[in-house]
């Protein structure tokens, strides 16, 4: 194996590890009373600051025309504000590893959305992958011994909101484009608009988080999650350009695997045999819905 190939694989693993740790960080962030709008505001601000630095180093500007601002607002809503509100709410009640497994449904949910929009053709293989994804969810939801507390099953629908929105986001970008902007510019603009939307929501709902010290574990988790997500996303965009979408798409497996590993290391989570079986089924479904070299893949913003 060539040295360049080894470097790309190592970077792909690093991206998966960074993205995977955001779920345990979410669990820590809500562990002492912080709630979604307050967390999301600081996620926008901190991630946006890092993306602004990356964008500046690349010598790019951030367009501010009306059509660009409208795009930023849509991406902020369907890509972060709405799905993350559901994720942080679900994180209060569900194990972090379960959230990582559920997020693996994004490419599976994207398939029926693409079919509905007329952007893809039916594929028996990808449809089978979609079915396997939902079989995995049933393996978590139905057996009485799959979750630490059977009552947790009622929060699984809330966890499914996030991958549904991410699937819509990816198809929206593939269908309507990004107004000539690259993904880092889009995410930076969405962070700025999203922060403006999240701030009044956080204040009005009593979820505002003061930036003043002392800082505890939840505060550090918000910082870590914001930085990890921005770096992982920027790294993923670079990886698509350097190695292609098919190679970069393999990060889906790593995000789930590292999400479970980080949950075990940081939170001490353990899982039943049903959950491990669901992971195996989910990975099988991911394999079937991954883009193939013959079909050009689009990168969601």
C-alpha positions, 0 to 999 in steps of 0.5 A: 500500500502506498504512503499516500494511501496510508495517509488518506486512511489515517485521516479518514479514521481521524475524521470518523473519531472526531465526528464520533465523539460529538455524540458522547459530548452531547450526552455530557452537555445535557447532563446538568440541565443545559438544553438544546437552544442554549447549546445550539447557539454556542455550537453555532458561535464556536463552530462558526469562529473556527470555520471563519478562520479556515475560510480566511486562511483559504482566502475566501470571502462570505457572500451576503446577497439575499439568495445566499442568506436565504440558503444559509437560513435553510441550511441552519434550520434543516441542518442544525437547529431542528435536527440538533434540537431533537438530538439533544432532547433525545440525549437526555433520555437515551444512551449516547451509543444508541444515538450514534447507531440511529444517526447511521440511518442518514444515507438510508433515509436519503434514498426514499427522499431522493426517489420522492424528488425524482432525483434517483432511480429505484435500486433493489440493493439500496432498498434492501439497505434501507430495510436493514436500517429499520430492522436494526431500529426494531432490534433496539426498540422491540426486545425488552432487554435491548435498552437499559430501561424499557421506557427509553424506547419512547424516545427513539422516535425523537432520535429519528428526527435528526437523521430524517432532517439530515437526509432532507438537507443532503437532497435539498443541496443536491437538488438546488445547489449551493449558489456557487458556494463551497461547503465551508462557506455554506456552513459558515454562513449557516452558523452566522444566521443560525446563531442569530436565530438561536439566540432569541430562542435560547433567551425566550425559553430560559435556555440561555447559557452564560459564557462566564466562568466557572466552566464545568464538564457540560461547558467543555463538552459544548466547546469540544463538540463544536470544534470536533464537528467543524474540523471533521466537516472541513476534513470531510470536504477536503477528503471528498476533493482529494480521494473522491466521494466513494472513499470518503463515504466510508466515514459513515462506518467510522462515525458509528464505531467511534461513537460507540467506542467513545461512549464506552470510554467516556461514559462507561456505556455497555450494550445488550446482545440485541444492540450489538446485533443491531449494529451488525445489521446497520453496517450491512445496510450502510454497505448496501446504500453507499455510493458506488464508483459508477455513480457520481455522489454529491456532498451535502452541505 
